[in-house]
Amino acid sequence: MKSLLILCLSILILFLSSSPIHADWEVFPGTDVVTLRGLEHIIKTFLNIATALAGLAFLIMILASGFKLLSAWGNPKSVEEAQAGLTKAFLGLFLLIAAWFIIRFIGEFTGLKELLTTFTLQIGPTN
């Protein structure tokens, strides 16, 4: 059962991730050497996957805690564990959303919105 869950999550991550990383890599002319722009796309993809996993973890925690609460049958210890799981799930979601709003607020307030919300590497001179 556990291996099936891991397989399903791996397939889900594959579908939720952005376009293939290698599609946007810059290569030195006449060689197969990849520049640091490839690293930029790897980090972007990692952040996209991490965000999707956070949402998936929230969903799984809600479902597991809800099922535990429904099957507690009045057992005070099981009810407390289920309520603690629900509290942790919503607290994690709240912290994730709060962090996003704080970054957006700081970006709007300081005028660095593009710098804070878009991951780019500053390599070489910019035109």
Buried (B, 14 or more C-beta within 10 A) or exposed (E): EEEEEEEEEEEEBEEBBEEEBEEEBBEEEEEEEEBEBBBBBEBBBEEBBEEBBBEBBBEEBBEBBBEBBEEBEEEEEBBEBBBEBBEEBBEBBEEBEEEEEEEEEEBEEEEEBEEBEEEEEEEEEEE
